Amino acid sequence: MNHLWLTDEQFARIAPLLPYDTQGKERVDDRRVISGLLIRTLLLRLRRRVQGIG
């Protein structure tokens, strides 16, 4: 199952903005991290909207 929320085209547009010369811990998949951030942001927005109605 594909849990990535970004298409290849969308990720290609933001990939040049990501840092690639970092030191320290081994990097994880940027696409998974960004997808997780998108999901979290959408869920927080949904929660706020529901709380405003209730």
C-alpha positions in Angstrom: 0.0 0.0 0.0 1.3 3.4 -0.9 1.2 5.9 2.0 2.9 8.7 0.2 0.8 11.7 -0.4 3.1 13.4 -2.9 3.2 12.4 -6.6 6.6 12.2 -8.3 5.9 15.5 -10.0 5.1 17.2 -6.7 8.1 15.8 -4.9 10.4 16.8 -7.8 9.3 20.4 -7.4 10.2 20.5 -3.7 13.3 18.2 -3.7 15.7 21.0 -4.6 14.7 22.9 -1.5 15.6 20.0 0.9 19.1 19.9 2.5 21.3 17.1 1.3 24.7 18.0 2.9 23.7 17.3 6.5 25.9 15.6 9.1 24.9 13.4 12.0 22.2 10.8 12.0 21.5 8.9 8.8 18.7 10.5 6.8 15.3 9.0 6.5 13.2 9.1 3.3 12.3 12.8 2.8 9.1 11.9 0.9 7.8 9.8 3.9 8.6 12.6 6.3 6.9 15.3 4.2 3.8 13.0 3.7 3.7 12.6 7.5 3.8 16.3 8.0 1.0 16.8 5.5 -1.2 14.2 7.2 -0.6 15.7 10.6 -1.4 19.2 9.4 -4.6 18.1 7.8 -5.7 16.1 10.9 -5.0 19.1 13.1 -7.1 21.4 10.8 -9.9 18.8 10.8 -9.8 18.6 14.6 -10.0 22.4 15.0 -12.9 22.5 12.5 -14.8 19.8 14.4 -14.2 21.5 17.8 -15.5 24.7 16.4 -18.8 23.1 15.3 -19.2 21.0 18.5 
